[in-house]
Amino acid sequence: MNSQNGEAYIIPESSILKTLNKNDSIIYYQCHVEEATQQVSTVSGQTFTSKPQKYSITEKYIIAKDSNGYRARYFISSMIVLPNRKFSGLKIREKPYWNFKKEKEKILTEKDLRILVSLENKGRETTEYDFVISKYTTNQLIIKKKNNFKQLVIDGNYILSKLLFTQF
């Protein structure tokens, strides 16, 4: 086992990642707000672009452990209002209309695993005031393994898709 696939890194006992066994997975949902323009293309060939505004974005990551190490699959929802209007981890049940689309997949390196553990440690537990996500809310992360949830508010601009799937 080598550090290229993340196996050399010893995951701390306090991390939910430590509970992963071979052929097991954890789902991470991250909801955050981004300023963006929305572009709509019609079948007839017309394209419309909105003025810049704030949108809530919901992303999903499935972190799985196999005999080669850890793998991440990245999905994004085409919905900009739901599912992230009420992002309560205790009630979250993924629905088909969230329309998650798989974007990317990669084998996680030691650095990637350190990022996941760091975010888990950096996040603070949510309060009832954090449950409604609006254009003013900081980003949130739900880590879910079956019925075991952690819902965390992540201060700062730490977005997993940028940290794990963007080359620096």
Buried (B, 14 or more C-beta within 10 A) or exposed (E): EEEEBBBEBEBEEEBBBEBBEEEEBBBBBBBBBEEEEEEEEEEEEEEEEEEEEEBBBBBBBBBBBEEEBBBBBBBBBEBBEBBBBEBBBEEBEEEEEBEBEEEEEEBBBBEBBBBBBEBBEBBEEBEEEBBEBEEEBBBBBBBBBEEEBBBBBBEEEBBBBEBBBEEE
